Amino acid sequence: QVQLAESGGGLVQAGGSLSLSCLASGKTWTIGGMAWYRQAPGKEREMVARITRGRIPKDYLDSVKGRFTISRDNDKNTIGLQMNSLRPEDTAVYYCYASAEGVDYWGQGTRVNVSA
């Protein structure tokens, strides 16, 4: 079993920055890839970015390329998402995801609200 806990969401004005963090606990040595997803009101959940166990970022959502950066610290069992130049369309609940031994794990989500 793996547990994920996000932190760092909040309210920010357009053009501002926020940093999200996700702390993994439990059988962390079994975790492979991790990712950030988001779900805006009335929309489907979408992947924002993912990162391998070897800390290689992959597959940024086109709309966040150049603005968001995913990172990972295996010693601290955390992944982060640095979000710069935020836009109102980035408003969503952001979820941490981990794959471990063929099982998908999700955090509870942290809300990001970007005002115009």
PyMOL commands that set and color helices and strands:
alter all, ss='L'
color gray80, all
select helices_A, chain A and resi 28-30+62-64+88-90
alter helices_A, ss='H'
color red, helices_A
select strands_A, chain A and resi 2-7+10-13+18-26+31-39+46-51+57-58+68-73+78-83+92-100+103-106+110-115
alter strands_A, ss='S'
color yellow, strands_A
deselect
rebuild
show_as cartoon
